[in-house]
Amino acid sequence: MGDRLKIGITCYPTLGGSGVVATELGKILAERGHEVHFITHSMPFRLGRFDKNIFYHEVEVSDYYVFRYPPYDLSLASKQAQVAQMQNLDLLHVHYAIPHAVCALLAKQMVGDHLKVVTTLHGTDITVLAQDESISDLIRYAINRSDAVTAVSQDLINETVRSLGITRPIDLAYNFVDKRVYYPRESAALRLDYARPDEKLLIHISNFRPVKRVTDVVDVFARVKQAMPAKLLFVGEGPELSKVMMKVREMGLADSVIFAGKQDDVAQVISMADLMVLPSEKESFGLVALEAMACGVPTVASNAGGIPELVTHGETGYLADVGNTAAMAEHAIALLSDEVLYRRVREACLHRARFTFCNDAITRQYEEIYYRVLNRELPDSIRERQIEC
């Protein structure tokens, strides 16, 4: 058996924090010698370079004419079982209780109890779907039958216990960013394409869903711009984009707001900015705030969900109640107009991102969970590996 594990990972491979974290975790595990098999409906967009320990298995959905809707869940479970058998996987690490954990449990029934299932909760399956009585029992089943369950914030664990009455242990495993990718980049020349040297550059990155309250970003920016020269950069796309564009035009801010669409090199883009604005109604973690923190960019955000576990008010950024754009703008103006305060907060961001959300430490935590569910001793090669934060 040795030190090397064979791990199947299923996640949503498109844009979104859960897919980013799952992909980055898989890449680091592969670097550490484990064999990683991504089992998804398309190639994870952050997978990047070739690695001899990474394999991709596409889930193909049957178009058999008797199915009114393509049965993706059944196709996924079948593919998970097939890969587990052919590649002799030790475990499936799935991100989201439904449909991924339910599919993995079905695959486990087909393959045998030696195949373990580790489920990571990212938020939507608890904060939204678990409120639907028609599927809450299915989510509860997936959580209770998994061999281990992790969640990305203590707030999400509390919500899971409260909404579903879960009594089983849930491991807290924060999201992370790879410190080799997320660090302050040299961006002075690129920044000139977006803002003058005397202007502050605010940024918002999301999938523009209603829960992100992206129009609040415009309200915050409008107040900041009244106090100092500033530009606003929007990165991403989604259902609220047209509404945001309309509000920008109505407020006469079109010359000060840039819509950059989706961007791949997020660390480079964030490094141009002076401030991240994240006024979400709900965030189980807020990965983009951590990405900003690692690049030395403070965040002004709502105090919703798991964000306060990430952004320490007055130290690595500032928090305000959901919808209180006046308070968010006041915090932003105070931070951006005080160079000494800004430098102190920036340094605190870099320190907290590197040490509290260290990718080496959190990957080790997942390895410990894997060996625990497999009832194996943690190998000396892993126990003795130096964590470099």
C-alpha positions as semicolon CSV with decimal commas, in nm:
position;residue;x (nm);y (nm);z (nm)
1;M;0,000;0,000;0,000
2;G;0,287;0,238;0,080
3;D;0,254;0,610;0,132
4;R;0,076;0,685;-0,193
5;L;-0,302;0,706;-0,210
6;K;-0,528;0,677;-0,512
7;I;-0,787;0,952;-0,482
8;G;-1,090;1,030;-0,697
9;I;-1,208;1,392;-0,689
10;T;-1,547;1,512;-0,807
11;C;-1,634;1,881;-0,810
12;Y;-1,801;2,141;-1,026
13;P;-1,520;2,205;-1,277
14;T;-1,633;2,549;-1,394
15;L;-1,592;2,887;-1,223
16;G;-1,662;2,887;-0,850
17;G;-1,472;2,865;-0,525
18;S;-1,545;2,498;-0,460
19;G;-1,408;2,391;-0,797
20;V;-1,099;2,608;-0,751
21;V;-1,019;2,464;-0,409
22;A;-1,088;2,106;-0,516
23;T;-0,864;2,142;-0,820
24;E;-0,582;2,312;-0,629
25;L;-0,600;2,043;-0,360
26;G;-0,577;1,771;-0,624
27;K;-0,275;1,936;-0,786
28;I;-0,089;1,963;-0,454
29;L;-0,175;1,604;-0,361
30;A;-0,035;1,493;-0,697
31;E;0,284;1,688;-0,634
32;R;0,316;1,497;-0,306
33;G;0,310;1,167;-0,489
34;H;-0,055;1,068;-0,460
35;E;-0,242;0,953;-0,769
36;V;-0,535;1,187;-0,836
37;H;-0,829;1,112;-1,067
38;F;-1,068;1,396;-1,149
39;I;-1,412;1,256;-1,233
40;T;-1,617;1,547;-1,370
41;H;-1,833;1,646;-1,666
42;S;-1,561;1,870;-1,811
43;M;-1,196;1,952;-1,753
44;P;-1,149;2,160;-1,434
45;F;-1,059;2,508;-1,554
46;R;-0,775;2,554;-1,305
47;L;-0,612;2,217;-1,374
48;G;-0,336;2,378;-1,579
49;R;-0,010;2,206;-1,649
50;F;0,050;1,836;-1,710
51;D;0,133;1,616;-1,410
52;K;0,208;1,246;-1,435
53;N;0,000;1,179;-1,122
54;I;-0,316;1,354;-1,245
55;F;-0,581;1,183;-1,457
56;Y;-0,908;1,315;-1,595
57;H;-1,219;1,103;-1,654
58;E;-1,509;1,270;-1,834
59;V;-1,865;1,189;-1,729
60;E;-2,071;1,133;-2,041
61;V;-2,447;1,162;-2,004
62;S;-2,675;0,914;-2,178
63;D;-2,927;1,055;-2,426
64;Y;-3,143;0,740;-2,422
65;Y;-3,480;0,850;-2,559
66;V;-3,691;0,731;-2,263
67;F;-3,521;0,984;-2,033
68;R;-3,704;1,316;-2,029
69;Y;-3,397;1,480;-1,873
70;P;-3,038;1,355;-1,915
71;P;-2,961;1,152;-1,598
72;Y;-2,631;1,317;-1,502
73;D;-2,639;1,184;-1,145
74;L;-2,664;0,822;-1,258
75;S;-2,393;0,873;-1,518
76;L;-2,166;1,024;-1,255
77;A;-2,222;0,741;-1,006
78;S;-2,155;0,486;-1,277
79;K;-1,834;0,665;-1,383
80;Q;-1,714;0,695;-1,023
81;A;-1,766;0,322;-0,972
82;Q;-1,597;0,239;-1,302
83;V;-1,290;0,451;-1,226
84;A;-1,273;0,321;-0,868
85;Q;-1,268;-0,038;-0,991
86;M;-1,032;0,009;-1,286
87;Q;-0,785;0,231;-1,099
88;N;-0,822;0,063;-0,760
89;L;-0,905;0,392;-0,586
90;D;-0,876;0,419;-0,210
91;L;-1,136;0,691;-0,174
92;L;-1,358;0,944;-0,343
93;H;-1,332;1,304;-0,223
94;V;-1,646;1,482;-0,339
95;H;-1,733;1,849;-0,312
96;Y;-2,100;1,918;-0,227
97;A;-2,340;1,674;-0,065
98;I;-2,573;1,669;-0,363
99;P;-2,541;1,543;-0,616
100;H;-2,177;1,442;-0,573
101;A;-2,183;1,270;-0,233
102;V;-2,505;1,084;-0,312
103;C;-2,349;0,960;-0,635
104;A;-2,031;0,859;-0,454
105;L;-2,230;0,659;-0,199
106;L;-2,407;0,477;-0,481
107;A;-2,068;0,408;-0,642
108;K;-1,945;0,274;-0,309
109;Q;-2,238;0,031;-0,294
110;M;-2,144;-0,094;-0,640
111;V;-1,771;-0,124;-0,566
112;G;-1,761;-0,227;-0,201
113;D;-1,709;-0,082;0,146
114;H;-1,333;-0,062;0,099
115;L;-1,396;0,249;-0,113
116;K;-1,429;0,542;0,127
117;V;-1,619;0,867;0,070
118;V;-1,501;1,203;0,201
119;T;-1,752;1,487;0,150
120;T;-1,665;1,856;0,167
121;L;-1,950;2,101;0,227
122;H;-1,903;2,438;0,058
123;G;-2,227;2,612;0,142
124;T;-2,500;2,605;-0,120
125;D;-2,606;2,251;-0,038
126;I;-2,665;2,365;0,322
127;T;-2,757;2,733;0,304
128;V;-2,998;2,697;0,011
129;L;-3,083;2,337;-0,081
130;A;-3,116;2,208;0,277
131;Q;-3,401;2,454;0,327
132;D;-3,602;2,262;0,066
133;E;-3,789;1,988;0,250
134;S;-3,815;1,782;-0,069
135;I;-3,438;1,720;-0,072
136;S;-3,322;1,792;0,284
137;D;-3,352;1,422;0,377
138;L;-3,127;1,334;0,083
139;I;-2,863;1,584;0,198
140;R;-2,886;1,452;0,553
141;Y;-2,842;1,097;0,421
142;A;-2,535;1,196;0,218
143;I;-2,372;1,364;0,518
144;N;-2,450;1,087;0,766
145;R;-2,335;0,805;0,535
146;S;-2,007;0,965;0,425
147;D;-1,697;0,822;0,592
148;A;-1,580;1,174;0,675
149;V;-1,730;1,520;0,627
150;T;-1,547;1,851;0,617
151;A;-1,677;2,207;0,594
152;V;-1,497;2,524;0,489
153;S;-1,595;2,736;0,791
154;Q;-1,721;2,698;1,146
155;D;-2,024;2,902;1,047
156;L;-2,111;2,639;0,785
157;I;-2,071;2,361;1,042
158;N;-2,306;2,545;1,277
159;E;-2,558;2,597;0,997
160;T;-2,540;2,228;0,900
161;V;-2,609;2,120;1,259
162;R;-2,890;2,374;1,298
163;S;-3,072;2,317;0,969
164;L;-3,034;1,940;0,940
165;G;-2,992;1,824;1,299
166;I;-2,658;1,661;1,216
167;T;-2,485;1,508;1,518
168;R;-2,189;1,335;1,353
169;P;-1,845;1,501;1,370
170;I;-1,763;1,746;1,092
171;D;-1,400;1,847;1,039
172;L;-1,327;2,216;0,992
173;A;-1,093;2,246;0,692
174;Y;-1,060;2,601;0,569
175;N;-1,016;2,688;0,205
176;F;-0,666;2,787;0,101
177;V;-0,469;2,940;-0,182
178;D;-0,138;2,821;-0,320
179;K;0,122;3,068;-0,193
180;R;0,330;3,001;-0,505
181;V;0,050;3,149;-0,716
182;Y;-0,112;3,406;-0,488
183;Y;0,137;3,671;-0,380
184;P;0,176;4,043;-0,458
185;R;0,262;4,064;-0,827
186;E;0,443;4,352;-0,996
187;S;0,152;4,529;-1,165
188;A;0,239;4,899;-1,193
189;A;0,252;4,901;-1,573
190;L;-0,065;4,695;-1,614
191;R;-0,248;4,908;-1,359
192;L;-0,204;5,217;-1,578
193;D;-0,445;5,061;-1,827
194;Y;-0,718;5,083;-1,564
195;A;-0,642;5,374;-1,332
196;R;-0,421;5,681;-1,308
197;P;-0,149;5,684;-1,040
198;D;-0,357;5,927;-0,830
199;E;-0,668;5,708;-0,847
200;K;-0,756;5,426;-0,608
201;L;-0,864;5,102;-0,777
202;L;-1,144;4,902;-0,618
203;I;-1,221;4,550;-0,740
204;H;-1,502;4,298;-0,716
205;I;-1,478;3,940;-0,842
206;S;-1,774;3,701;-0,842
207;N;-2,022;3,499;-1,045
208;F;-2,270;3,789;-1,024
209;R;-2,546;3,588;-0,858
210;P;-2,807;3,778;-0,652
211;V;-2,652;3,653;-0,326
212;K;-2,337;3,854;-0,410
213;R;-2,534;4,184;-0,394
214;V;-2,319;4,326;-0,671
215;T;-2,525;4,644;-0,702
216;D;-2,412;4,724;-0,346
217;V;-2,057;4,737;-0,483
218;V;-2,167;5,024;-0,709
219;D;-2,321;5,208;-0,412
220;V;-2,001;5,169;-0,210
221;F;-1,789;5,286;-0,501
222;A;-2,006;5,591;-0,567
223;R;-1,949;5,710;-0,209
224;V;-1,575;5,642;-0,229
225;K;-1,549;5,833;-0,556
226;Q;-1,708;6,138;-0,395
227;A;-1,423;6,139;-0,142
228;M;-1,126;6,065;-0,370
229;P;-1,033;5,987;-0,732
230;A;-1,116;5,621;-0,791
231;K;-1,197;5,352;-1,045
232;L;-1,390;5,028;-1,006
233;L;-1,299;4,700;-1,178
234;F;-1,556;4,421;-1,210
235;V;-1,424;4,072;-1,290
236;G;-1,657;3,785;-1,377
237;E;-1,995;3,729;-1,536
238;G;-2,336;3,609;-1,425
239;P;-2,711;3,675;-1,410
240;E;-2,688;4,013;-1,233
241;L;-2,434;4,161;-1,475
242;S;-2,686;4,350;-1,691
243;K;-2,854;4,495;-1,381
244;V;-2,517;4,620;-1,255
245;M;-2,432;4,773;-1,592
246;M;-2,765;4,954;-1,594
247;K;-2,709;5,092;-1,244
248;V;-2,362;5,214;-1,339
249;R;-2,509;5,406;-1,634
250;E;-2,798;5,546;-1,430
251;M;-2,557;5,678;-1,164
252;G;-2,334;5,842;-1,427
253;L;-2,036;5,624;-1,341
254;A;-1,976;5,461;-1,679
255;D;-1,642;5,638;-1,730
256;S;-1,514;5,514;-1,393
257;V;-1,620;5,148;-1,403
258;I;-1,450;4,874;-1,604
259;F;-1,610;4,537;-1,679
260;A;-1,328;4,291;-1,748
261;G;-1,531;3,971;-1,780
262;K;-1,378;3,639;-1,676
263;Q;-1,004;3,637;-1,616
264;D;-0,768;3,342;-1,571
265;D;-0,470;3,501;-1,395
266;V;-0,667;3,623;-1,096
267;A;-0,361;3,691;-0,881
268;Q;-0,222;3,932;-1,140
269;V;-0,554;4,114;-1,167
270;I;-0,603;4,141;-0,790
271;S;-0,249;4,271;-0,742
272;M;-0,342;4,584;-0,940
273;A;-0,613;4,678;-0,691
274;D;-0,610;4,874;-0,368
275;L;-0,926;4,724;-0,218
276;M;-1,155;4,424;-0,261
277;V;-1,527;4,484;-0,205
278;L;-1,738;4,181;-0,105
279;P;-2,086;4,281;0,020
280;S;-2,243;3,934;-0,013
281;E;-2,567;3,840;0,158
282;K;-2,417;3,499;0,238
283;E;-2,070;3,350;0,204
284;S;-1,973;3,018;0,357
285;F;-1,610;3,125;0,330
286;G;-1,537;3,398;0,073
287;L;-1,243;3,256;-0,123
288;V;-1,193;3,573;-0,326
289;A;-1,122;3,766;-0,005
290;L;-0,847;3,515;0,078
291;E;-0,706;3,546;-0,274
292;A;-0,698;3,924;-0,224
293;M;-0,544;3,891;0,121
294;A;-0,264;3,671;-0,015
295;C;-0,191;3,940;-0,276
296;G;-0,172;4,208;-0,006
297;V;-0,509;4,364;-0,089
298;P;-0,745;4,433;0,205
299;T;-1,117;4,359;0,185
300;V;-1,423;4,555;0,290
301;A;-1,706;4,305;0,323
302;S;-2,032;4,213;0,488
303;N;-2,015;4,026;0,817
304;A;-2,211;3,736;0,667
305;G;-2,151;3,364;0,708
306;G;-1,788;3,262;0,729
307;I;-1,639;3,596;0,619
308;P;-1,559;3,706;0,980
309;E;-1,351;3,389;1,019
310;L;-1,143;3,509;0,725
311;V;-1,142;3,889;0,748
312;T;-1,049;4,016;1,094
313;H;-1,229;4,347;1,141
314;G;-0,986;4,634;1,184
315;E;-0,686;4,412;1,122
316;T;-0,701;4,256;0,773
317;G;-1,001;4,452;0,648
318;Y;-1,334;4,587;0,763
319;L;-1,683;4,441;0,804
320;A;-2,032;4,589;0,809
321;D;-2,386;4,458;0,821
322;V;-2,531;4,321;0,498
323;G;-2,669;4,608;0,292
324;N;-2,501;4,882;0,495
325;T;-2,315;5,031;0,202
326;A;-2,266;5,362;0,386
327;A;-2,061;5,189;0,657
328;M;-1,866;4,988;0,399
329;A;-1,783;5,307;0,209
330;E;-1,682;5,483;0,532
331;H;-1,441;5,199;0,612
332;A;-1,304;5,203;0,257
333;I;-1,245;5,578;0,262
334;A;-1,072;5,564;0,602
335;L;-0,842;5,286;0,483
336;L;-0,761;5,432;0,143
337;S;-0,692;5,783;0,275
338;D;-0,445;5,678;0,549
339;E;-0,118;5,542;0,409
340;V;0,015;5,428;0,747
341;L;-0,307;5,240;0,828
342;Y;-0,316;5,089;0,480
343;R;0,041;4,956;0,506
344;R;-0,034;4,802;0,846
345;V;-0,350;4,629;0,718
346;R;-0,171;4,512;0,403
347;E;0,107;4,348;0,606
348;A;-0,150;4,184;0,832
349;C;-0,325;4,046;0,524
350;L;-0,006;3,888;0,392
351;H;0,078;3,735;0,730
352;R;-0,271;3,594;0,793
353;A;-0,307;3,448;0,443
354;R;0,030;3,278;0,465
355;F;0,008;3,134;0,815
356;T;-0,360;3,085;0,902
357;F;-0,462;2,957;0,559
358;C;-0,137;2,782;0,470
359;N;-0,185;2,544;0,177
360;D;0,077;2,303;0,315
361;A;-0,097;2,277;0,652
362;I;-0,448;2,238;0,512
363;T;-0,337;1,979;0,256
364;R;-0,174;1,787;0,542
365;Q;-0,506;1,807;0,727
366;Y;-0,683;1,642;0,434
367;E;-0,416;1,372;0,416
368;E;-0,471;1,299;0,785
369;I;-0,845;1,266;0,721
370;Y;-0,785;1,030;0,428
371;Y;-0,563;0,797;0,630
372;R;-0,804;0,811;0,922
373;V;-1,103;0,691;0,718
374;L;-0,886;0,422;0,559
375;N;-0,785;0,311;0,910
376;R;-0,417;0,342;0,821
377;E;-0,130;0,497;1,010
378;L;-0,015;0,831;0,875
379;P;0,316;0,749;0,700
380;D;0,634;0,890;0,846
381;S;0,706;1,058;0,512
382;I;0,396;1,272;0,562
383;R;0,426;1,317;0,938
384;E;0,785;1,434;0,907
385;R;0,733;1,655;0,604
386;Q;0,811;2,015;0,691
387;I;0,522;2,253;0,655
388;E;0,647;2,569;0,486
389;C;0,412;2,858;0,550
